[in-house]
Amino acid sequence: MTDQMVSRRTFVGAGAALAAAGALAGCNNDAQAPSGSAGSAPAASTDGDAVELQVFAANSLEKAMPEVQALYTEQTGTTFADTQFRGSGDLVEQMTAGAQVDVLITASAGTMDDAEEGELVDPDTRVDMFVNDLVIVAATDSDIQINSLEDVAGVEGQIAIGEPGAVPAGKYANQSLASVGLYSDESGENGTYDASIADRVNAAQSVGNAAQYVSTGECSIGFVYTSDVYRYDGLKVVYTVPAEAHSAIVYPGAVASTSENPSVAQDFITFCMENSDALAIWSQYGFELSE
């Protein structure tokens, strides 16, 4: 990564504050720390015996999530099925087709809206969990310099952008390009690319694929999240896209309507956002807690 990457908030401070709160609570015999917070271990299952949860999570969570799940298993005994990490739109499609899910975490409010409208999640459990930044990356040995979104048109080689219908990062990228006239639809999903880049856009089926296209040299640059730079070797940030150029990047989470263990699923979501060790893992991979 380079100095061009914006500084990001850290979870570590929040975790320390929670730990301090837990310590104070421990001084009071009547006080009880919240489930999943520092200084406490959530119950193995509020539904009975320890269970197995099925999590559907946005592709960009692929590295951090297993570490958080392992931590939760260690503290509660709850285990996890083969977590599905895909484009958020693909996850919602799988659920619509009947996939059995306990927890859904998407990389955009829009895809969670779709899940809610399809009655795939319990709206009362929906919460904004994380935020992220959109960045343009190049290979670490690249001499590409980008000082504005307009500079994208002058880059030689292929440009990796997620398929906007399934990959929120692609939609955010297109919205950003639309802000400088390089994409025709401000919504970021139903337009066309300017002639200067149209034949050089390489559509990716996930934001991880977009990052891999750049790390392997297939593409010169790619639009990904800050967190993806922590997931793949050989990448550096050459430009951080201004937040005002696209919709807010937020990761909502919710308990799935099909969950047979909704209280445990809810507890896991809370754990992700409150446990100090989990917060440190998210921070390590570039995620920020939603405010």
N, C-alpha and C positions, 0 to 999 in steps of 0.2 A: 504494500500500500504506500501511498505517497502523501506528502503534506497537503495535497489538494483535497484530501478527504476531510469533510467537516468533522469537528469534534462531536462525539455523541455522548448522551447521558449514560450513566452507568447504573447498573442494578446493585452494585456492591454497596453503595451508600444506603440504598433502601433496605438491603438485607441487614446491614449493621443496625439500622434503626429498629427493624423488627426484632433483632436479637436482643437489643437493649430493652425493648418493650416486654419481651418474653421473660427476661431476667427479673424485671420489676414485678411482673405478674406472679412469678414464682415466690416472691416475698410475701404474697398474700394468699393464705390457704384457701380463700373463697374464690380467687381469680382463676380463670381458665383461659389459656392462650387459644386463639382461633385455630381451627383445623388446618394443618398444613403450614402454619407459621413457624418461624424459627423457635427452637426450644420446645417444640411439641411434635409428636408423631401422630398423623391422622389415623383413624381407626382402619383396620384392615378391610372392613366392610360394614357399612351401616345397614346392609340388607341381610346380614347373616355371615356365612363363611366367606373366606377370601375368594375373589373372583378374577376373571380374565376380562380385560377391557379391549375393545376394538376401537382404535383411534384412526380417523381420517384427517390428515394434516397437509397443509400447503407444502409443496415441494421444497421451498426454501428452509423448512424446519428439519430437513432430513438428517443433519449432523447433530444438532443440539438436542432434539427431542429424545432420541434413544438414551442419552446420558441422563436426562431428567427422569425418564421412565425407569431406568435402572435404580436411580435414587429413591423413587417412590416405591418400587418393589422392595428394596432393602428395608424401608421404614414401615411398610404396611403389609407385605406379603401379596398384595395385588399384582398380578402379572398382566402382560399385554400380548395380544395376538399380533400377527404380522402387520404392523402399522403401514398404512398406505400413504405414500408421499407422491402426490401428483399435482397437476395443475388444478386450481380450485374449482374451475368449471367441470373438469372431469370427475372430481370427487362428488360434486352435486349430482351429476348425471348417474354415477354409480348408485348413489343413494335412491335416486328416483326409480332406478331399475330394480330396487329391492334389496340392496346390500344391507346387512345387519351391522349397525354402527352404534357406538356408545358416545363418542366425542367427535365433533367436527370443528376443525380450526381452518379457516380460509385466509387468503391473503388480500381480501378486499371486502368492504362492506356490501358491495353489490352482489357478490356470490353468496354471502350469508343471507342477504335479502331474498335471493332466489330460493334458498333452502327453507327460509321461514315461510315464504309464500306457498311453497309446496308442502308445508306441514311436515317437513323432514326433521325439524329441531323444535325444542321447547323454547318459545320466545322469552319466557320468564327467566331462562338461564343464560341468555345471550349476554356477553360482556366483551368489550374491546380489550384484548390482552396485550398486544405488542404494536409497535410502530417501527418503521424502517425508512431508509433513504434509497432513492433511485440514483444509481451511478452509471457512468460509462467506463468500461474496463478495456484494457489492452494487455497483451502479453508483457511480462516483466522486462523483457529485453527490447521492447518496442520503443521507437523514438517518436511515436505519435503524440502530438500535443493538441488538446482541445480546450479552448478558452470560452467557448459559447456553443449553444446548440446549433447555430448556423454552421459551425465548423464541421459538423458531421458530414455535410454534403461534399466537403473537400477531402475527406479521408479516402485513400485508395484501398480497395479490397472489399470483402463482404462485411455486412453489418448484421449481427445476431439480435433478433427481437422475438420475444415470445409471441405465439399465436394469440391475438387479443381475445378471441372468443373463449379460450380455455385458461389463459395465463394472465393473471392480473398485471404482472410486470410488463407484459407486452402492451396492454391497454394504457398503462401509465406512460410507457415510452412513446406511444403514438400520440397521446395527448400532449406530451412535451414537444414532439416534432410539429404538431399542429400549431403550437404557439409561435413557431417561427416560419410557418408556411411550407413545411416539408411533409405534411400529411393533411388530407382534405377534410377530415371530420374531427371536430373538437372533442367529441365523445371518446375518440380513440379506438373505435371498433368497426365502423362501417365505411371508412374512407379509402383513399388510394394514396400511395406515396408520390412525392414529387419526382419528375423525370430524372433528376440528378441522382436519386438513390434507388429508384423503383426496381431496377434490375440487379441490385446488390443486397437487397434485404433477404436474409436467411431466416425463415420462420422456424421457431423452436417450439417443441411440444411441452416444455417446462422451462422455468427460469434456470434450472440447473443445466439443462441442455444448452441454453444460450451461453452460460459461463463456460461449459466444456468446449463449445465451438471456438471460443477465443483461446482457451488454454492449450488446445491442440493445434492452433494455427489455422483452422478452417476459416475463421473469420478474423478480421483485423480488430474490430471493436464489437462490444455488445452492451446492451442495456440490461443491468441486473440490479439486485439489491446490495446494499453494503454488506449484509450478512453473507452473501455468496462469495465474497473475497476471502472469507475465513473458511469456506468449504472446499475451495479448489486451489491447488498450487499453480504457480505460473501466471498469476493475474495481478495487475495493479490498477488502481483508480486513476483515470486521467481527467475525469470531470464529475463533479457532483451536481446533479440536475436540481435547479432551484425548486423548492417545494411548491411555489406558486404556479409552476408550469404544469402541474398535474393534480389530480384528486389526492386527498390525503391517503397515505399508505397505512392501512390499519389491518390488524389481524384479529377478527372477532372469533370467539369460541362459544360453543353452546353444546348442551347435552342433546343427543339425537332422540327423536321421538320413539325410535325402535329400541332404545336401550332397555335391557332387562335389569340393569343395576344403576338407575339414574342418580341415586345418592352418592355412590362411589364415583361415578363419572363427574358429578359436580365437585366432589372433594378433590379429584385430580386437577380439575381446572383451577380451583382455589390454591392448591399446592403449587402449581406452576407459577402463580403470581405472587405468592407470599413466602414460600420457603426460602430462607437465605441462601442455601446451597444451590437451589434451582435458579435463583436470580443470578448467581455468579456464573452459572453455565450459560444462561441466555446472553449475559453481557459479554462473555468470552467469544461468542459467535456473532456479535454485532447487533443484537436485538435490544430494543428499548421498551421499557414498560409503558403502556399507554397511560396517559394522565387523565 
